[in-house]
């Protein structure tokens, strides 16, 4: 099984992140204005703890000396040498065709039959009312390039 429930939506408010370990891989799950992204906590440069870095916005400029942060998207800056990565694609900001961090699809699903955490034991089960949404990371999925 490659799908993992990692948090309740309310536990990862906009602008925040959680670090989780899934199948032995440390992964950061980010909420950027209600949109969720997941990337491996291992910088492709020198394996720094990428997900501990600053989360910022892409910068646009129409002419030298003027710039503005865009309203959409998330850029994650590695705390070791400040390489930057687009959270939506995992691509490096400076060399997007050659350098990227592994990223994973994230969906928000209502709790229910498809959102379970498997375990080694079986217990007697009872009906449960579902009231929250959950953040689910798919380690087997690929993001569109
Ligand atoms: S290890 Fe991340 S920029 Fe160098």
Boltz pocket constraint, residues with backbone or C-beta under 6 A from the ligand:
constraints:
  - pocket:
      binder: B
      contacts: [[A, 43], [A, 44], [A, 45], [A, 46], [A, 47], [A, 48], [A, 49], [A, 50], [A, 78], [A, 79], [A, 80], [A, 81], [A, 82], [A, 83]]
      max_distance: 6.0
